[in-house]
Protein backbone atom coordinates (compact mmCIF):
# COMPACT_ATOMS: atom_id res chain seq x y z
CA UNK A 1 0.00 0.00 0.00
CA UNK A 2 2.84 2.39 0.77
CA UNK A 3 4.32 1.95 -2.74
CA UNK A 4 1.00 3.07 -4.27
CA UNK A 5 0.97 6.10 -1.97
CA UNK A 6 4.58 6.96 -2.83
CA UNK A 7 3.82 6.61 -6.53
CA UNK A 8 0.83 8.93 -6.15
CA UNK A 9 3.00 11.49 -4.34
CA UNK A 10 5.62 11.29 -7.10
CA UNK A 11 2.93 11.84 -9.75
CA UNK A 12 1.56 14.82 -7.80
CA UNK A 13 5.04 16.33 -7.35
CA UNK A 14 5.80 15.84 -11.04
CA UNK A 15 2.52 17.45 -12.03
CA UNK A 16 3.14 20.47 -9.81
CA UNK A 17 6.65 20.84 -11.17
CA UNK A 18 5.40 20.78 -14.75
CA UNK A 19 3.00 23.57 -13.78
CA UNK A 20 5.82 25.54 -12.18
CA UNK A 21 7.98 25.21 -15.28
CA UNK A 22 5.06 26.37 -17.45
CA UNK A 23 4.69 29.44 -15.24
CA UNK A 24 8.41 30.17 -15.53
CA UNK A 25 8.24 29.81 -19.32
CA UNK A 26 5.43 32.35 -19.32
CA UNK A 27 7.55 34.60 -17.10
CA UNK A 28 10.37 34.37 -19.63
CA UNK A 29 8.03 35.20 -22.50
CA UNK A 30 6.75 38.28 -20.68
CA UNK A 31 10.31 39.37 -19.88
CA UNK A 32 11.23 38.91 -23.56
CA UNK A 33 8.26 41.07 -24.57
CA UNK A 34 9.42 43.73 -22.11
CA UNK A 35 12.91 43.72 -23.60
CA UNK A 36 11.43 43.93 -27.10
CA UNK A 37 9.31 46.95 -26.13
CA UNK A 38 12.31 48.68 -24.55
CA UNK A 39 14.52 48.01 -27.58
CA UNK A 40 11.83 49.38 -29.88
CA UNK A 41 11.54 52.44 -27.65
CA UNK A 42 15.32 52.95 -27.65
CA UNK A 43 15.33 52.74 -31.46
CA UNK A 44 12.70 55.47 -31.56
CA UNK A 45 9.99 53.21 -32.98
CA UNK A 46 7.53 53.54 -30.08
CA UNK A 47 4.81 56.04 -30.90
CA UNK A 48 3.90 56.88 -27.29
CA UNK A 49 6.79 56.75 -24.82
CA UNK A 50 4.58 56.83 -21.69
CA UNK A 51 2.34 54.02 -22.98
CA UNK A 52 5.32 51.82 -23.80
CA UNK A 53 6.90 52.40 -20.39
CA UNK A 54 3.65 51.68 -18.55
CA UNK A 55 3.19 48.51 -20.60
CA UNK A 56 6.66 47.39 -19.57
CA UNK A 57 5.88 48.13 -15.91
CA UNK A 58 2.65 46.07 -16.11
CA UNK A 59 4.55 43.26 -17.87
CA UNK A 60 7.21 43.24 -15.16
CA UNK A 61 4.65 43.16 -12.34
CA UNK A 62 2.90 40.27 -14.06
CA UNK A 63 6.19 38.44 -14.62
CA UNK A 64 7.07 38.80 -10.94
CA UNK A 65 3.65 37.44 -9.96
CA UNK A 66 3.98 34.43 -12.25
CA UNK A 67 7.50 33.75 -10.99
CA UNK A 68 6.25 33.75 -7.39
CA UNK A 69 3.37 31.44 -8.31
CA UNK A 70 5.83 29.12 -10.04
CA UNK A 71 8.03 29.02 -6.95
CA UNK A 72 5.06 28.32 -4.72
CA UNK A 73 3.79 25.57 -7.00
CA UNK A 74 7.26 23.99 -7.18
CA UNK A 75 7.47 23.87 -3.39
CA UNK A 76 3.92 22.58 -2.94
CA UNK A 77 2.38 25.66 -1.35
CA UNK A 78 -1.38 25.26 -1.10
CA UNK A 79 -2.21 28.96 -1.56
CA UNK A 80 -1.02 29.01 -5.20
CA UNK A 81 -3.60 26.58 -6.54
CA UNK A 82 -6.44 29.08 -7.00
CA UNK A 83 -4.41 31.91 -8.60
CA UNK A 84 -2.73 29.42 -10.96
CA UNK A 85 -6.10 27.97 -11.96
CA UNK A 86 -7.59 31.43 -12.49
CA UNK A 87 -4.60 32.61 -14.54
CA UNK A 88 -4.69 29.61 -16.84
CA UNK A 89 -8.49 29.71 -17.12
CA UNK A 90 -8.14 33.33 -18.31
CA UNK A 91 -5.72 32.18 -21.00
CA UNK A 92 -8.36 29.92 -22.60
CA UNK A 93 -10.40 32.82 -24.08
CA UNK A 94 -7.12 34.42 -25.18
CA UNK A 95 -6.32 31.27 -27.15
CA UNK A 96 -9.82 31.25 -28.65
CA UNK A 97 -9.50 34.92 -29.65
CA UNK A 98 -6.15 34.25 -31.27
CA UNK A 99 -7.66 31.36 -33.22
CA UNK A 100 -10.55 33.56 -34.35
CA UNK A 101 -8.02 36.14 -35.52
CA UNK A 102 -6.29 33.44 -37.63
CA UNK A 103 -3.21 33.50 -35.40
CA UNK A 104 -3.20 29.72 -35.20
CA UNK A 105 0.40 29.21 -34.09
CA UNK A 106 -0.02 31.57 -31.15
CA UNK A 107 -3.49 30.16 -30.40
CA UNK A 108 -2.08 26.63 -30.16
CA UNK A 109 0.84 27.77 -28.00
CA UNK A 110 -1.35 29.75 -25.58
CA UNK A 111 -3.98 27.01 -25.53
CA UNK A 112 -1.41 24.33 -24.79
CA UNK A 113 0.06 26.37 -21.94
CA UNK A 114 -3.42 27.09 -20.56
CA UNK A 115 -4.50 23.46 -20.65
CA UNK A 116 -1.13 22.28 -19.34
CA UNK A 117 -1.29 24.72 -16.46
CA UNK A 118 -4.87 23.78 -15.59
CA UNK A 119 -4.06 20.09 -15.80
CA UNK A 120 -0.91 20.37 -13.73
CA UNK A 121 -2.82 21.84 -10.81
CA UNK A 122 -5.93 19.70 -11.16
CA UNK A 123 -3.90 16.48 -11.36
CA UNK A 124 -1.76 17.33 -8.34
CA UNK A 125 -2.81 16.98 -4.75
CA UNK A 126 -2.44 20.02 -2.55
CA UNK A 127 1.00 20.21 -1.00
CA UNK A 128 1.75 20.28 2.68
CA UNK A 129 4.08 23.26 2.52
CA UNK A 130 3.01 26.87 3.02
CA UNK A 131 6.14 28.52 1.61
N, C-alpha and C positions, 0 to 999 in steps of 0.2 A: 504494500500500500504506500509506503514511503517513497518508492521509486516513481510511482505515478504522480505523487504530490510534487516531488522534485522536478519531474519533467514538466508539469504544469507551471511551476515557478519559472523554469528556464524559458518556456514559451512566452510567458507574460513579460519577463525581463527583456527578451528579444524583441517583442512587439513594442514595448515602450521605447527601447533604444532605436528602433526603426523610426518611430515617431519623432524622437529627439533629433535624429539626423535629418529628417525631412524639414523640421523647423529650422535647423542650422543652414540647410541649403537655401531655404527661403530668406533667411537672414543675409546670406551671401549675395543672393540676387538683388535684394533691396539695397545693400551696400554698393553693389556694382552700378545700379541705377543712379544712386547718389553721386558716385564718382563721374558717371557719364554726364549728368546734369551739370556738375561743377566744371568739367572740362569744356562742355559746350558754352557755359557762361564765360569762362576764361578766354575762349576763342572769339567771344563777342557775338555768338549766335543765339543767345537767349534774348527774347524780345522784351521780357519784363523781369528785371533783375530781382526785385522784391519777391515776385511770385516764384521764381526759381529757387531762391534762398529758402523761402518758407516751405516749399515742396521738399527740399533736402532736409530741413529740420524735421518735418513730419515723417519722412522716410527713416531718418536716424532714430527717432523715438520708437517707431514701429519695429525697426530692426533690434533695438535693445530689448523691447518687450518680447519678441519672438525668441531671442537668445536666452532670456531668463526662463521662458516657458520650456525651451529645449533642455536647459540645465535641470529644471525641476522634474521634467518627465524622465530624463536619464537617471536621476537619483531616486525616482519612485515617489515623489511628493504627491500627496493626494489632492492638494488644492489646484493643481494645474489641469486636471481632467476637464473641467467645465470650460475654461477659456480656450483650451486647445480644440475641443469639440466645436465651440462657437466659431472660432476663427476658420476652421476648415469647412464648417457648414456654410459660412459666408463666401467661401471660395467657389462653391458649387454654382451659384448664379453667375459668378464672374466667368466661369468656364462656359456656361450656356450662352452668355452674351458674346463671348469671343467666337463661339461656333456660329452664332447667328450673323456675326459680322464677317464670316468667311475667313477667320483667322484660325484655321483648324490646327495648325501646329501648336500655337499657344493654348488653344482650347484643350487639346489633349494633355499638354504638359500641366496646366493648372488643374484640370480635372483629375489627373492621376495623382497629383500631390494632395488634392482635397480628399479623394477617396482613400489614399494611403494614410493620411493623417487621421481621418475618422476611424478607419479600420484599426490603426495601431492603438488607439485609445480604447475602442470598444472591445478589442480582443484581449486587452491586458486587464489584469485584476488590479485594483487600487493598491498602491505601495504602502509600506508601513512607515516610511520616512516622512518627515515634515519639512525637510530642508528645501 
